[in-house]
Amino acid sequence: MLATPGQLLVNEALPPELRDYSRTLGQDEINSLLGQLAREHPERYREVCWRLVQLGRNAAFDEGSTITLNDLVPVVDKRPLLDMVRKQERAILADRRLTQEQKDEAIEILYGEATKRLTDETYSNALANNNPFAIQAKYKARGNKNQLGAMLTSPGTYTDSSGKIVPIFIGSSYAEGLKPHEYWAAGYGARLGVVSTKLGTQKGGYLSKMMNAAAIDQVVTEDDCGTTNGIPVPVDDNDSVGSVLQEDVAGFKAGTVITKKVLDAIRDSGEDEIVVRSPITCGCKNGLCKKCVGIRETGRFPDIGYNVGVNAASALGEQIAQNALNTKHSGKRNDLGAYVGFDALKNLTTVPKAYDVKASVAPADGTVADIEDAPQGGKYVVMDDDSGSRVYVPPALEVSVKPGDRLEAGDAVSSGLVSPADVVAYKGVGEGRRYFTDSFTKTFRNSKYGVNRRNVEVLSRALVNNVRVENPDSEGDALPGDVLRYSAWAAGYKPRDGATSVSVDKAMGQYLEAPALHYTIGTRVTPSVAKRLKRHGIKDIPVNSTAPGVVPYMVSAVESPAYSGDWMARLGTSYLKDRLLEDVQHGAHSELHSTNPIPSLAKGVELGRDISTKGEY
């Protein structure tokens, strides 16, 4: 077998079973290799990393990279495309049938498509010519394909400080040099980048701090909660590696730890969806169990007491901080399509009542009767539900439904980013957790930053874990308006009078009396819920014709820690004065032995002492 000197040197630093003389090591491959090394040889991780660092340092010093002026020569003939862009731009601006808003939108689409085409062609042509800049981008050693396109062909467009596109398509590359008006347009992005460098760590750090505070009590407390529920995930999602199967599939029994080989075998069997154990569906009253957390970065199940919440939130927070900082690297060039970046992540975690791209949702089940123009601009989606709802869609968003469409409460009727709080309110805690996980993970990936879905599941469990009391008669000492932790409330929940077990089809419109799949107690059974339950072989479910005495309720990551019920733990949250007054009024208590570390750290009476001595102080 032939191998390069570099392959020989790298493999010499690795344990024998991890050596491979045919692979090419880019950033993704190195990350995967280091992860495998940490799982299988944790005692050698430090030594191997040091040896690899030394190899890289010596190679950079002794060999370096050869860059010539020829590597900056354009690899794409962009003139026909630029002529087409200018021609269509003039046609759009001259079209009197379009409003200014519609013209702006059409030009954004035109610019976006042109930029993508130039970027893709530049990347593929440069790779074909073995351009060193393209090779660096391919293996993620330095830069990316967008930066390569800007350097060799065209950066396309820029946004100003308010996020709007500067209406100038940049025809020159950085290598060619920008024309004065192009340089002026680019200056908006450059200025924003400089400001973002100063504020990026502040914003990213603040959001990271909120997530850590919200997830701080997600501690491993049990070996196995015994739940029979799990979340359905696509079989091609490699983040399921390390999770525990909840349903038999493709010859693998429930309880099997998913490895890459297991996942490949399930995929080869033709299955497209599996059900796995997850923090989202963990049945622990407090904290999480090992089996629902799954195999972690150590290659084994976490120990009792392991704070998986802080671990997951820190991993996500690091990426968010880097995302905020990297605004200066992209100059905020427009990336049309998916919702990306810090603001989208912040909206998902802080759930503000209103934000620029918040999607409008149906308030009840029903059929779309009509779409009407709103006098203030935008549209009204008219429903034929019992109350004749009229859902307003702002001018900045597009209506995504048409007359005759059948909707369920909480379904989006417009473009935009649906608030997780709306999903929780209309579809329940369980579906809210699933939506938050999917949306947060997708936003991360669309922003081109690494994320493991299982970390987001832990954060989702922490953030979407509240119910608000509406009927005090069914909730003991709780008062109307009190907010309870769903996990603790559900652990003590007993089926009410009138509860019965019926087939999924006969349960339509009724409320779950016990969790099923990822759906939680109190979820109203709708056609979409029934369809998913039946898909995974669930035939009978316990239901009640009336809703329980609580309603699902999601609060901001800022407020979430305040509902821990422990007054000392709440001292680490925001709005301290209000919290203290509430705790005095309610006669709140603090538990030294809880999943939140603040009381034990504050009191410090057992630090360094055997736990058997508790109570002797």
C-alpha positions as CSV (number, residue, x, y, z in Angstrom):
1,M,0.0,0.0,0.0
2,L,1.3,3.4,-0.9
3,A,1.2,6.2,1.6
4,T,2.4,9.8,1.9
5,P,5.0,10.8,4.4
6,G,2.2,12.8,6.2
7,Q,0.0,9.7,6.5
8,L,3.0,7.7,7.9
9,L,3.7,10.4,10.5
10,V,0.1,10.9,11.6
11,N,-0.6,7.2,11.9
12,E,2.6,6.7,13.9
13,A,1.1,9.0,16.6
14,L,-2.1,7.0,16.8
15,P,-3.0,3.7,18.6
16,P,-2.6,0.8,16.1
17,E,-6.3,0.1,15.8
18,L,-7.0,3.7,14.7
19,R,-4.4,3.8,12.0
20,D,-5.7,4.2,8.4
21,Y,-3.2,4.9,5.6
22,S,-5.9,5.6,2.9
23,R,-7.9,8.4,4.5
24,T,-7.6,12.1,4.0
25,L,-7.8,14.2,7.2
26,G,-9.9,17.3,7.0
27,Q,-11.4,19.1,10.0
28,D,-14.5,16.9,10.1
29,E,-12.4,13.7,9.9
30,I,-10.0,14.9,12.6
31,N,-12.9,15.8,14.9
32,S,-14.3,12.3,14.4
33,L,-11.0,10.7,14.9
34,L,-10.3,12.6,18.2
35,G,-13.8,11.7,19.4
36,Q,-13.1,8.0,18.8
37,L,-9.8,8.4,20.5
38,A,-11.4,10.0,23.5
39,R,-14.0,7.2,23.8
40,E,-11.7,4.2,23.2
41,H,-8.3,5.5,24.6
42,P,-9.0,8.3,27.1
43,E,-5.7,7.6,28.8
44,R,-3.8,8.4,25.6
45,Y,-5.8,11.4,24.5
46,R,-3.5,14.1,25.8
47,E,-0.4,12.4,24.6
48,V,-1.7,11.8,21.0
49,C,-3.1,15.4,20.7
50,W,0.3,16.8,21.8
51,R,2.1,14.7,19.1
52,L,-0.4,15.8,16.4
53,V,0.1,19.4,17.4
54,Q,3.8,19.0,17.1
55,L,3.5,17.4,13.7
56,G,1.4,20.3,12.5
57,R,3.8,22.9,13.9
58,N,6.8,21.3,12.4
59,A,5.1,20.9,9.0
60,A,4.0,24.5,9.0
61,F,7.5,25.7,9.8
62,D,9.5,23.4,7.5
63,E,7.1,23.1,4.6
64,G,4.6,26.0,4.6
65,S,2.3,26.6,1.7
66,T,3.1,28.0,-1.7
67,I,0.8,30.7,-2.9
68,T,1.3,32.5,-6.2
69,L,-0.4,35.3,-8.1
70,N,-1.8,32.7,-10.5
71,D,-3.9,31.3,-7.6
72,L,-5.8,34.6,-7.6
73,V,-6.7,34.5,-11.3
74,P,-10.5,34.3,-11.8
75,V,-11.7,30.7,-12.5
76,V,-15.2,31.7,-13.7
77,D,-16.3,33.9,-16.7
78,K,-18.8,36.0,-14.8
79,R,-19.6,38.5,-17.5
80,P,-22.7,36.8,-18.9
81,L,-24.2,36.3,-15.5
82,L,-23.4,39.9,-14.4
83,D,-25.1,41.2,-17.7
84,M,-28.1,39.1,-16.9
85,V,-28.3,40.4,-13.3
86,R,-28.2,44.0,-14.5
87,K,-30.8,43.4,-17.2
88,Q,-33.2,41.7,-14.8
89,E,-32.6,44.4,-12.2
90,R,-33.5,47.1,-14.6
91,A,-36.7,45.2,-15.6
92,I,-37.7,44.8,-11.9
93,L,-37.2,48.5,-11.1
94,A,-39.1,49.6,-14.2
95,D,-42.1,47.3,-13.5
96,R,-44.9,49.7,-12.3
97,R,-47.1,46.8,-11.2
98,L,-44.8,46.1,-8.3
99,T,-44.7,48.0,-5.0
100,Q,-41.3,49.1,-3.7
101,E,-41.5,46.3,-1.2
102,Q,-42.1,43.7,-3.9
103,K,-39.2,45.2,-6.0
104,D,-36.9,44.9,-3.1
105,E,-37.9,41.3,-2.5
106,A,-37.5,40.4,-6.2
107,I,-34.0,42.0,-6.3
108,E,-33.0,40.1,-3.1
109,I,-34.0,36.8,-4.8
110,L,-32.1,37.8,-8.0
111,Y,-29.0,38.7,-6.1
112,G,-29.1,35.6,-3.9
113,E,-29.5,33.2,-6.8
114,A,-26.6,34.9,-8.7
115,T,-24.3,34.9,-5.7
116,K,-25.0,31.2,-5.1
117,R,-24.3,30.3,-8.7
118,L,-21.0,32.2,-8.8
119,T,-19.9,30.8,-5.4
120,D,-20.6,27.2,-6.4
121,E,-19.0,27.5,-9.9
122,T,-15.9,29.2,-8.3
123,Y,-15.5,26.5,-5.7
124,S,-15.9,23.6,-8.2
125,N,-13.6,25.1,-10.8
126,A,-10.9,26.1,-8.3
127,L,-10.9,22.6,-6.9
128,A,-10.5,21.1,-10.3
129,N,-7.5,23.4,-10.8
130,N,-6.0,22.3,-7.4
131,N,-6.2,25.9,-6.2
132,P,-4.6,25.9,-2.7
133,F,-7.2,28.3,-1.4
134,A,-10.0,25.9,-2.5
135,I,-8.2,22.9,-1.0
136,Q,-7.9,24.8,2.3
137,A,-11.6,25.6,2.2
138,K,-12.5,22.0,1.3
139,Y,-10.7,20.5,4.3
140,K,-11.7,23.4,6.5
141,A,-8.2,24.4,7.2
142,R,-8.9,28.0,6.5
143,G,-11.9,29.9,5.1
144,N,-15.0,28.5,3.3
145,K,-16.5,28.4,-0.2
146,N,-18.3,31.8,0.3
147,Q,-15.0,33.5,1.2
148,L,-13.3,31.8,-1.7
149,G,-16.0,33.1,-4.1
150,A,-15.6,36.6,-2.8
151,M,-11.8,36.5,-3.2
152,L,-11.7,35.0,-6.7
153,T,-15.1,36.0,-8.4
154,S,-17.5,38.2,-6.5
155,P,-18.8,38.6,-2.9
156,G,-22.3,39.2,-4.3
157,T,-24.2,41.4,-1.9
158,Y,-23.9,43.0,1.6
159,T,-26.3,44.1,4.2
160,D,-26.4,47.3,6.0
161,S,-26.4,47.8,9.8
162,S,-30.1,47.1,10.0
163,G,-29.8,43.8,8.1
164,K,-31.2,45.1,4.8
165,I,-29.5,44.4,1.5
166,V,-27.5,47.2,0.0
167,P,-29.0,47.4,-3.5
168,I,-25.7,47.0,-5.3
169,F,-24.5,43.7,-6.8
170,I,-20.7,43.5,-6.4
171,G,-19.3,42.6,-9.7
172,S,-15.6,42.7,-8.8
173,S,-13.6,40.2,-6.7
174,Y,-11.3,41.1,-3.8
175,A,-8.4,39.9,-5.9
176,E,-9.3,42.3,-8.8
177,G,-10.1,45.1,-6.4
178,L,-13.5,46.7,-5.7
179,K,-14.7,49.8,-7.6
180,P,-15.4,52.9,-5.4
181,H,-19.2,52.3,-5.2
182,E,-18.6,48.6,-4.5
183,Y,-16.1,49.5,-1.7
184,W,-18.6,51.9,-0.2
185,A,-21.3,49.2,-0.2
186,A,-18.9,46.7,1.4
187,G,-18.1,49.3,4.1
188,Y,-21.5,48.8,5.7
189,G,-20.7,45.1,6.3
190,A,-17.1,45.9,7.4
191,R,-18.4,48.5,10.0
192,L,-20.9,46.0,11.3
193,G,-18.2,43.4,11.6
194,V,-16.0,45.7,13.7
195,V,-18.9,46.5,16.0
196,S,-19.9,42.9,16.2
197,T,-16.3,41.9,17.2
198,K,-16.7,44.2,20.3
199,L,-20.3,43.1,21.1
200,G,-20.2,39.5,19.9
201,T,-18.7,38.0,23.0
202,Q,-21.0,40.1,25.1
203,K,-24.2,38.9,23.3
204,G,-23.0,35.3,22.9
205,G,-21.8,35.1,26.5
206,Y,-25.1,36.5,27.8
207,L,-27.2,33.9,25.9
208,S,-24.7,31.1,27.0
209,K,-25.1,32.3,30.6
210,M,-28.9,32.1,30.4
211,M,-28.8,28.6,28.9
212,N,-26.4,27.4,31.6
213,A,-28.6,28.9,34.3
214,A,-31.7,27.2,32.8
215,A,-30.0,23.8,32.4
216,I,-28.0,23.8,35.7
217,D,-30.4,21.3,37.4
218,Q,-30.3,18.7,34.6
219,V,-28.3,16.3,36.7
220,V,-28.1,12.5,36.3
221,T,-30.1,11.2,39.3
222,E,-31.1,7.6,38.4
223,D,-29.8,4.6,36.5
224,D,-33.1,4.1,34.6
225,C,-36.4,5.9,34.9
226,G,-38.2,3.0,33.3
227,T,-40.1,5.1,30.7
228,T,-41.6,3.3,27.7
229,N,-41.6,6.5,25.7
230,G,-39.1,8.1,23.3
231,I,-38.8,10.5,20.4
232,P,-39.0,9.6,16.7
233,V,-36.0,10.7,14.8
234,P,-34.9,10.2,11.1
235,V,-32.7,7.1,10.7
236,D,-30.1,9.2,8.7
237,D,-29.4,11.5,11.7
238,N,-26.0,10.4,12.9
239,D,-26.5,12.3,16.2
240,S,-28.5,9.3,17.4
241,V,-25.2,7.4,17.9
242,G,-24.9,6.9,21.6
243,S,-28.7,7.0,22.2
244,V,-30.6,3.9,23.4
245,L,-33.3,2.3,21.2
246,Q,-36.8,2.5,22.6
247,E,-38.5,0.2,20.1
248,D,-37.4,-3.0,18.4
249,V,-36.4,-2.3,14.8
250,A,-34.6,-4.2,12.0
251,G,-33.7,-7.1,14.4
252,F,-32.3,-4.8,17.1
253,K,-34.1,-5.0,20.5
254,A,-35.2,-2.0,22.6
255,G,-32.4,-1.1,25.0
256,T,-29.7,-1.5,22.3
257,V,-27.1,1.3,22.4
258,I,-26.9,2.8,18.9
259,T,-23.5,2.6,17.3
260,K,-22.5,3.7,13.8
261,K,-22.8,0.0,12.7
262,V,-26.2,-0.4,14.3
263,L,-27.5,2.8,12.6
264,D,-26.1,1.7,9.2
265,A,-27.8,-1.7,9.5
266,I,-31.1,-0.1,10.4
267,R,-30.7,2.3,7.5
268,D,-29.9,-0.6,5.1
269,S,-33.1,-2.4,6.2
270,G,-35.2,0.4,4.7
271,E,-36.5,2.0,7.9
272,D,-36.6,5.8,7.7
273,E,-37.5,6.6,11.3
274,I,-36.6,5.1,14.7
275,V,-37.7,5.8,18.3
276,V,-34.9,6.5,20.8
277,R,-34.7,7.3,24.5
278,S,-34.2,11.0,25.1
279,P,-34.0,13.6,27.9
280,I,-37.2,15.0,26.3
281,T,-39.2,11.9,27.4
282,C,-37.3,11.0,30.6
283,G,-39.6,10.1,33.4
284,C,-37.4,11.3,36.3
285,K,-39.2,13.6,38.7
286,N,-35.9,15.5,39.2
287,G,-33.0,15.4,36.8
288,L,-32.4,12.7,34.2
289,C,-31.6,9.1,34.1
290,K,-28.5,7.5,32.5
291,K,-30.5,5.6,29.8
292,C,-32.3,8.7,28.6
293,V,-29.1,10.7,28.5
294,G,-27.3,8.0,26.6
295,I,-23.5,7.5,26.0
296,R,-21.6,10.7,26.4
297,E,-18.3,12.0,25.2
298,T,-16.4,9.6,27.6
299,G,-17.7,6.6,25.6
300,R,-19.9,5.4,28.5
301,F,-23.1,6.3,30.4
302,P,-22.6,9.2,32.7
303,D,-22.2,8.7,36.5
304,I,-24.9,9.6,39.0
305,G,-24.4,13.3,39.8
306,Y,-23.0,14.2,36.4
307,N,-24.3,17.6,35.4
308,V,-25.2,17.0,31.8
309,G,-27.2,20.2,31.6
310,V,-24.1,22.5,32.2
311,N,-22.1,20.3,29.8
312,A,-24.7,20.6,27.0
313,A,-25.4,24.3,27.5
314,S,-21.6,25.1,27.5
315,A,-21.1,23.2,24.3
316,L,-23.9,25.1,22.6
317,G,-22.9,28.4,24.2
318,E,-19.3,28.1,22.8
319,Q,-20.7,27.8,19.3
320,I,-23.1,30.7,19.7
321,A,-20.3,33.0,20.9
322,Q,-18.2,32.0,17.9
323,N,-21.2,32.6,15.7
324,A,-21.6,36.1,17.0
325,L,-17.9,36.8,16.6
326,N,-17.7,35.5,13.1
327,T,-19.9,38.3,11.8
328,K,-16.7,40.2,11.1
329,H,-15.4,37.3,8.9
330,S,-18.5,37.3,6.6
331,G,-19.2,41.0,6.6
332,K,-22.8,40.0,7.0
333,R,-23.1,39.0,3.4
334,N,-26.7,38.0,2.7
335,D,-27.5,34.3,2.8
336,L,-31.1,34.0,1.6
337,G,-33.3,31.2,2.6
338,A,-33.2,29.6,6.1
339,Y,-33.3,31.6,9.3
340,V,-29.7,31.7,10.7
341,G,-27.5,33.4,13.1
342,F,-27.5,34.7,16.7
343,D,-30.9,36.5,16.5
344,A,-32.7,33.4,15.4
345,L,-31.2,31.3,18.2
346,K,-32.0,34.0,20.7
347,N,-35.6,34.2,19.6
348,L,-36.0,30.5,20.1
349,T,-34.6,30.5,23.6
350,T,-36.0,33.8,24.9
351,V,-39.4,33.5,23.1
352,P,-40.2,37.2,22.9
353,K,-43.9,38.0,22.3
354,A,-43.0,39.7,19.1
355,Y,-40.0,39.7,16.7
356,D,-39.5,40.6,13.1
357,V,-39.9,37.1,11.6
358,K,-42.3,35.6,14.0
359,A,-44.7,33.3,12.1
360,S,-48.5,33.7,12.6
361,V,-50.3,30.5,13.8
362,A,-53.8,29.2,13.8
363,P,-55.5,29.7,17.3
364,A,-57.8,26.7,16.8
365,D,-58.6,23.7,14.5
366,G,-60.4,24.7,11.4
367,T,-60.3,25.2,7.6
368,V,-59.0,28.3,5.9
369,A,-62.1,30.1,4.6
370,D,-60.5,33.1,2.9
371,I,-57.4,35.3,2.6
372,E,-58.2,39.0,2.9
373,D,-56.1,42.2,2.5
374,A,-55.6,44.0,5.8
375,P,-56.2,47.8,5.8
376,Q,-53.0,48.4,7.7
377,G,-51.0,46.3,5.2
378,G,-50.4,42.5,5.2
379,K,-53.1,39.9,5.1
380,Y,-55.8,38.3,7.3
381,V,-56.2,34.5,7.2
382,V,-59.9,33.9,7.9
383,M,-60.7,30.6,9.6
384,D,-64.1,28.8,9.7
385,D,-63.5,27.6,13.3
386,D,-66.1,28.2,16.1
387,S,-64.9,31.7,16.8
388,G,-64.3,32.7,13.1
389,S,-60.7,33.6,13.8
390,R,-58.9,36.2,11.7
391,V,-55.1,35.6,11.9
392,Y,-53.0,38.6,11.0
393,V,-50.0,38.1,8.8
394,P,-47.7,41.2,8.7
395,P,-46.5,42.7,5.4
396,A,-42.9,41.4,5.9
397,L,-44.2,37.8,5.9
398,E,-46.0,35.7,3.3
399,V,-49.2,33.7,3.7
400,S,-48.3,30.0,3.5
401,V,-51.8,28.6,3.4
402,K,-54.7,28.7,0.9
403,P,-58.5,28.5,1.2
404,G,-59.5,25.0,1.9
405,D,-56.4,24.0,3.9
406,R,-57.2,22.1,7.1
407,L,-55.2,23.3,10.0
408,E,-54.7,22.3,13.6
409,A,-54.2,24.8,16.5
410,G,-50.6,26.0,16.5
411,D,-50.0,25.3,12.8
412,A,-48.2,28.1,10.9
413,V,-50.2,30.2,8.5
414,S,-47.3,32.3,7.3
415,S,-43.6,32.2,6.6
416,G,-41.3,33.1,9.4
417,L,-40.0,31.4,12.5
418,V,-42.7,29.8,14.7
419,S,-42.2,30.6,18.4
420,P,-41.7,27.5,20.5
421,A,-44.0,29.1,23.1
422,D,-46.8,29.0,20.6
423,V,-46.2,25.3,19.9
424,V,-46.1,24.5,23.6
425,A,-49.4,26.5,24.2
426,Y,-51.3,24.8,21.4
427,K,-49.7,21.4,21.0
428,G,-48.4,20.5,24.5
429,V,-45.1,20.3,26.4
430,G,-43.9,17.2,24.5
431,E,-44.5,18.5,21.0
432,G,-43.0,21.8,22.1
433,R,-39.8,20.1,23.2
434,R,-39.6,18.2,19.9
435,Y,-40.1,21.4,17.9
436,F,-37.6,23.4,19.9
437,T,-35.0,20.6,19.4
438,D,-35.6,20.4,15.7
439,S,-35.7,24.1,15.1
440,F,-32.7,25.0,17.3
441,T,-30.6,22.2,15.7
442,K,-31.6,23.2,12.2
443,T,-30.8,26.9,12.9
444,F,-27.3,25.9,14.2
445,R,-26.7,23.7,11.1
446,N,-28.0,26.4,8.7
447,S,-25.6,28.8,10.4
448,K,-22.8,26.3,9.5
449,Y,-21.8,25.6,13.0
450,G,-21.4,22.2,14.6
451,V,-24.1,20.9,17.0
452,N,-25.2,17.6,18.4
453,R,-28.9,17.2,18.6
454,R,-28.7,15.3,21.9
455,N,-27.2,18.4,23.6
456,V,-30.2,20.4,22.3
457,E,-32.5,17.8,23.8
458,V,-31.1,18.4,27.2
459,L,-31.6,22.2,26.8
460,S,-35.1,21.5,25.5
461,R,-36.0,19.5,28.6
462,A,-34.8,22.4,30.8
463,L,-36.5,25.2,28.9
464,V,-39.8,23.5,28.1
465,N,-40.7,22.1,31.5
466,N,-43.5,24.2,33.0
467,V,-47.3,24.2,33.3
468,R,-49.5,26.9,34.7
469,V,-52.4,26.1,37.1
470,E,-55.9,27.0,35.9
471,N,-58.1,24.8,38.1
472,P,-56.8,24.7,41.7
473,D,-59.4,22.1,42.7
474,S,-57.4,19.5,40.8
475,E,-54.0,20.6,41.9
476,G,-53.9,20.4,45.7
477,D,-52.4,23.4,47.3
478,A,-51.5,25.2,44.1
479,L,-53.3,28.5,43.3
480,P,-54.5,29.8,39.9
481,G,-51.6,31.2,38.0
482,D,-48.9,29.2,39.9
483,V,-46.3,27.7,37.6
484,L,-45.1,24.2,38.3
485,R,-42.3,22.0,36.9
486,Y,-43.9,19.6,34.4
487,S,-41.6,16.7,35.3
488,A,-42.4,17.0,39.0
489,W,-46.1,17.5,38.4
490,A,-46.3,14.5,35.9
491,A,-44.4,12.2,38.3
492,G,-47.2,12.6,40.9
493,Y,-50.1,12.7,38.4
494,K,-52.9,10.2,38.8
495,P,-55.5,9.5,36.1
496,R,-58.7,11.5,36.8
497,D,-62.3,10.3,37.1
498,G,-63.6,9.6,33.6
499,A,-60.2,8.4,32.2
500,T,-60.5,5.5,29.9
501,S,-58.3,3.6,27.5
502,V,-59.5,3.7,23.9
503,S,-58.1,3.1,20.4
504,V,-56.2,6.0,18.9
505,D,-58.9,6.6,16.3
506,K,-61.6,6.9,19.0
507,A,-59.4,9.3,21.1
508,M,-59.7,12.2,18.7
509,G,-60.3,15.5,20.5
510,Q,-59.7,14.0,24.0
511,Y,-56.7,14.6,26.3
512,L,-53.9,12.2,27.1
513,E,-53.9,10.9,30.7
514,A,-50.4,9.4,30.4
515,P,-47.4,10.1,28.1
516,A,-47.3,8.4,24.7
517,L,-44.3,8.5,22.4
518,H,-43.0,12.1,23.0
519,Y,-46.5,13.5,23.7
520,T,-47.1,14.5,27.3
521,I,-50.0,14.4,29.7
522,G,-52.8,16.8,28.7
523,T,-51.9,16.8,25.0
524,R,-55.0,16.9,22.9
525,V,-55.3,14.1,20.4
526,T,-55.5,15.5,16.8
527,P,-55.2,13.8,13.4
528,S,-51.5,14.5,13.3
529,V,-50.9,13.1,16.8
530,A,-53.0,10.0,16.0
531,K,-51.1,9.4,12.7
532,R,-47.7,9.5,14.4
533,L,-48.8,7.3,17.3
534,K,-50.2,4.7,14.9
535,R,-47.1,4.8,12.8
536,H,-45.1,3.5,15.8
537,G,-47.5,0.8,16.7
538,I,-49.4,2.5,19.5
539,K,-53.0,1.2,19.4
540,D,-54.7,2.2,22.7
541,I,-54.1,5.2,24.8
542,P,-55.5,6.5,28.2
543,V,-57.5,9.7,27.6
544,N,-60.1,12.0,29.3
545,S,-62.7,14.1,27.7
546,T,-61.6,17.1,29.7
547,A,-58.2,18.8,30.0
548,P,-56.3,18.6,33.2
549,G,-56.1,21.5,35.7
550,V,-52.9,22.9,34.2
551,V,-52.0,24.3,30.8
552,P,-48.6,24.0,29.0
553,Y,-46.5,27.1,29.5
554,M,-43.1,28.0,28.1
555,V,-41.1,30.9,29.6
556,S,-37.9,32.6,28.5
557,A,-34.5,31.2,29.3
558,V,-34.1,34.3,31.5
559,E,-37.2,33.4,33.6
560,S,-37.0,29.6,33.5
561,P,-34.6,29.1,36.5
562,A,-37.0,31.3,38.6
563,Y,-39.5,28.4,38.6
564,S,-37.2,25.9,40.4
565,G,-39.2,26.3,43.6
566,D,-36.0,26.6,45.6
567,W,-35.6,30.1,47.0
568,M,-31.8,29.8,47.3
569,A,-31.4,28.5,43.8
570,R,-33.5,31.4,42.6
571,L,-30.9,33.9,44.0
572,G,-28.9,33.1,40.9
573,T,-31.6,34.3,38.5
574,S,-32.7,37.7,37.2
575,Y,-35.2,40.0,38.9
576,L,-33.8,39.3,42.3
577,K,-35.9,41.7,44.3
578,D,-39.2,40.3,42.8
579,R,-38.0,36.7,43.5
580,L,-37.3,37.4,47.1
581,L,-40.7,39.1,47.7
582,E,-42.5,36.2,46.0
583,D,-40.6,33.6,48.1
584,V,-41.4,35.4,51.3
585,Q,-45.1,35.6,50.4
586,H,-45.2,31.9,49.4
587,G,-43.0,30.6,52.3
588,A,-40.6,29.1,49.9
589,H,-38.0,26.6,51.1
590,S,-34.5,25.5,50.0
591,E,-33.4,21.9,49.7
592,L,-29.7,21.1,50.3
593,H,-29.9,17.8,48.6
594,S,-31.3,18.7,45.2
595,T,-30.3,18.8,41.6
596,N,-29.4,22.4,41.8
597,P,-25.9,22.9,43.1
598,I,-26.4,26.5,44.4
599,P,-27.9,25.6,47.8
600,S,-25.2,23.1,48.7
601,L,-22.4,25.4,47.5
602,A,-23.9,28.4,49.4
603,K,-24.2,26.4,52.6
604,G,-21.1,24.4,52.2
605,V,-21.7,22.3,55.3
606,E,-21.0,18.9,53.6
607,L,-18.1,19.9,51.3
608,G,-15.3,17.4,52.0
609,R,-17.4,15.3,54.3
610,D,-18.9,11.9,53.9
611,I,-22.5,12.0,52.9
612,S,-23.5,9.7,55.7
613,T,-22.9,12.5,58.1
614,K,-25.7,14.6,56.7
615,G,-28.1,15.9,59.3
616,E,-25.4,16.2,62.0
617,Y,-25.1,20.0,61.7
